[in-house]
Amino acid sequence: MVPSMKTRTTEIYQLNPVLDDPRFEGFGLGDAPSVLGRESLLDDLCSGYGCSGNKWEQTRLGHVWPTPFVEGRVSEFNDFPCVSMMYPAFSERAVDALRDLLEPNGELLPLKTSLRTKFFFYNVLTISDALDRDRSQVVFFASKPHWAIDIKYFAFDVKRIQSLSIFLIRELPSSVFVTNYFVERVNSSKLQGFAFKKAWPFPPGVNWRLQKPARKKGDDLKKETLVLVLKFGNTEEEISRIKGFEDLVDERLQIKSLESEYYGSYERHEINNNEYRMFFSCPKVDALLKYLLSDIKRLNWPTPIEAHCRYGGMFNWNVKQKLNLI
């Protein structure tokens, strides 16, 4: 619940983690077993799982919560990393700033991590019937109008949203919504990692999803690409050495704050025709290669390592490229 806002106009936003900035990564849960007799713990986290009809309620988890271990390249400054990119997770710093909004509307459940900062999964329990279905543009799964595939235009009952801060709606259980009061608290507390997309109000017929957000700084952090290519026989010794190198560069590229110089991020690898290819996104590929050069040399690979400097995005092939042999 929120303090009285009688003189204020309420706005509603979809709550998401930052996804377009490589400095903000999330947690992965792995194959943790279900505590509710489902397929996995991820199913337990899923809002409205297994419910039929439009009067479903979210299951409480606090009494059976196993405090699972989550892992990922989450920075200490990320206050909203989420689990599997969609299930809300807050830092202890965010919980302290938002506690009076979070606790009345859900459960804060601890997570185990390898980080110094504490993180909590947030099980949203407040479910609102505020959506005005007659005035909204809703695409439902089936002829019985329960769950939506998409909502192109939201219309809300103003009286029903006045006391809300963070909530679910019955028609779209996979999305978490917040009001502008929540957004303002996040901004005034200088919390990091939150992405808010305005859902309401808009003029009739305006598709909220098609409204372009402001350009993010993260757009510039994946401008160029480094590809390291190692000749690879797929032996246990080679796999072990490469794994150690991957762990090393992950640690080297991790930044401590948003003010730290950012060189790039290790994105993925692929094995093709006896080659082990490592892909890095970065703002400046020459600077990234210079930063990692001593680590690459210490790998002491038996054959020359190809360092392809690509002056464009990872999936843009029609750009200038330069090959270095290390």
N, C-alpha and C positions, 0 to 999 in steps of 0.2 A: 504494500500500500504506500501511498505518497501523501505528503501534506496537502492541505486544501489548495486548489488552484482555481478558485472561482472566477478570477479575472483573466485567466490565461487560456490561450488556444492550445489544445492538445494536438500533438503530431505523433504519428506512429512510424517506427522504423524497424526493419528487419535487422536482427543482430547477427553479425558474422565475424569470424577472425579475419585478420589481414591475410589475403592470399596472393597478392600481386607483388609482394616485397620479400625477397629471399632472406632478409634478416629476421623475419618472423615465421618460424616453423612450428609445427604442432607435435603432439604426442601420438604415438601408436600404442595400441593396447595388446596386440598379439592375440594368442589363442586362449585367453582367460576363460575358464568355464563359467557357465551360467549359475546364478544363485536362485533362479526362479523356475528351473526345470525347462529352460529353453535351449537353443543350440549353443549360445555363447553369451558371455557377459555383454558384448555389444548389443545383443538382442534385448537384454535387460535395460540398457540405457535408452533404447529406442522409444520415443514418445508414442503412446497409443498402440504399442505392439500387441497384436492378436485381438484387438477390440473390434467389435462390430457395432454398427449404429453410430449415431452422432452424440451419444451421451457417455462416451468413454471417460475414464479417469486415469491419471498417471499413477503407476504403482510406486509406493514408497520403498526405498531400498536401505534406509539407515539401519534397520534391525538385522540385516543380513549382509551388509557391505563388507567385502573381503579386503579392502584397501589394496587394490591391485598395483603392480609395478607397471609403469608406463615409461617409454623411452622415445627419444627423438632429439634432434639438434635444436632444442628450445633454449633461447637466450634468457639470462636472468632478468632482463628488463622487459620481457614479454609478459604482459599481465592477463592476456586472454588467448592462450595457445590452442585451446580446444583439444578434444580427443578424436582422432580419425577425421579431422577437419570440420566436424559438424556437431559434436556433443560438447556443450559448454564446459570450460574449465577456467578457473580464475586463479591468479596468484594470491598469496596471502596479503600482499599490498592492496590488491583490488578488493579483496574481501573486507579488509579494514575500512576502505573508503565507501563501500557499497552495502555494508552489512544490513543497514536498516531497510534497504530495498530488497535484498536477496533473501534474508531469513524468513520473512512472512510469506514468501512466494515459492519456496522450494527447500531442498536439502543440500547442504554443503558437505560433501563426502571426501575425505582425504585420499590423496594419491601418493604412492611411493615413487620417488624419482632418484636420480643420481645427483640432483642439483641441491644447492644450499637453500634456495628459495622453496617454500612450501607451496604446493598447488592443490586445488580442490575441484573435483567434478561437481557440477551443479545440476541437480535433478529438478527441473521446473515442474511445479505442482499446480500452479494457478492456471486454470483453463477458462477462457472467456467465451461467452456466447454473444459477444458484441458485434460480430459481423452481420451486416444487413444483407442477407442473401438475395433479396429481391432487387436491390439496387447495385449489387456487385456483379462483376462478370466472372463467373466461376465455371471451370471445366471439371466436371466430376468424373470419377472412375467408372461409374455404372449408372443405370437408370435411377437407382435409389440414391438421392443426393446426400451422401455422407461425407466421404473423403474426396478432396479435390486433387486432380492432376496438376492444375495450375489455377491461380487467381490473377487475372489480367488487370482487374480494377477492383480496388477495395472501397467499400462503403461501410462505415462503422456507425453504430448507435452512440451518439455523443455522450449520452447519460451513462452508458455502461463502461466507458473507458476513462472516466474522470478519476477513478481511484486506482488505476492500474499503473504499474511501473515496468515489470517484466512478466511475460505471460505467453501462453500458447492459445491458439484458437482451434476449435474442434475440426474445422474443415481442412486445415493444413498443419498436421501435428509435427512435421519435420522441421518447421521454421519456428524460431524464437523471436518474439516481438518485444519491443520496449517503447516507452513513450519518451518525448523530448526531455522530460525531467531526468530520466536515467542518463540520456546522452549528455546533458549539461553537467551532471555529477561526474561522469567519466572525464569529460574535458577539463573541468575545474580542478580535478584531482590529478591531472596530468598523467593519466594511465595510458599505457601503450598496447597496441595489438588489436584494438577494436576497429571494426568497419561497420558503419551504419548506412543502410540504404533506405531512403525515405519511401514508405509505402502508402501513406495517407496524411493529409488530404491532397487530392489532385482534382482538376476540373473533370467533369464526367467524360468517360471514354478514354482518358489518357492512361496508357499502359505504363505502370510504375517501373517495370523491369527495363524499359527502353530508355529511361532517363539516364543520360551519361553522367557518371560521377566526375568529380574534379580529377585532373591528372595527378597521379601519385609520384612521389620521388622514386618509388620502386621501379617505375617504368624505365629509369635510366640505369638500373643496377644489373640488368641482363642484356645490355646492348651488344656485348661481344662474347666470344666463345673460345675456350681453350680445349683442345682435344689431345690427350696423351695416348700414344699407341705403342704398346709393348708386344714384342714377339712372345708367343705364349704356347707352352706345351701342355698346360693343364695338369702339371704335376702338383703333388701336395706341397712341396717346398716352394714352388712359385706362388701357389694360392696363399700360403702363409705369409710370404714376403709382401705380396700385394695388399693383403688384408691389413698388415701392419702399416703400410704406407698410406692406405685409405684412412685409417684411424688417425694417423699423424696429421694429414692435411686437413681432415675435419676439425681437429683441435686447433691447428694453426689458423684456420680461416674463421674460427668462432670469434665474434667480437664481444667486448664487455659492455659497451654502451652504444647508443645511437651516434655519439660524437666520435667514436673510434673510426679509424680509416677502414673502409670496407674494400677488400680485394676481390672477393668472389665467393662462389659456393659450389661444392662438389654435388652435381645433380644425379648422375647415374653412370652405369657402365654397361658395356655389351661385349660379348665374345663372338668373333666372326672370323672365319678362315685363319685360325691359329693366331689371332690378334686379340689382345685385351685393350679395349678402348675406354678411356675415362673422359667424361664430359664435364666441363666446368662452365658455369655462366659467370659473367663479370662485367663491370663497367668499362675496364680498360685491359685488354688481353695482354699487352706488353708488360704492364705493371704487375699483373698476376703471375706471368711466367718468371719475371725477375724475382718476385717474392718467394716463389716455390723452387727456384732453380737449385739451391743448395740441397734441399730435401730430395729432389729428383736425382741429383748426382749421388747422394748418399745411399740411394737404393741400390747402386752398383749393379745395374742390370747387365747381363752378359752380352747383349746386343744393343745397338744404339736405340734410344727412345725417340720416337717422332713426336715433336710438339707442334701441332698445327694451330697457328694463331688465325682465328677467323674473325674478321672485322664486321661482324653482324650477329644477329640472334642465332640461337642454337639450331633452329629449323629453317634458316635462311641460307640457301646454298649459293645464291647468286651474289656473293660478296667477295671482296678482296681477301686472299688468304696468303699466309707465309709459313713455310716449313722450316723448323729448326731441328737439328739432330743433336741429341744430348748423350 
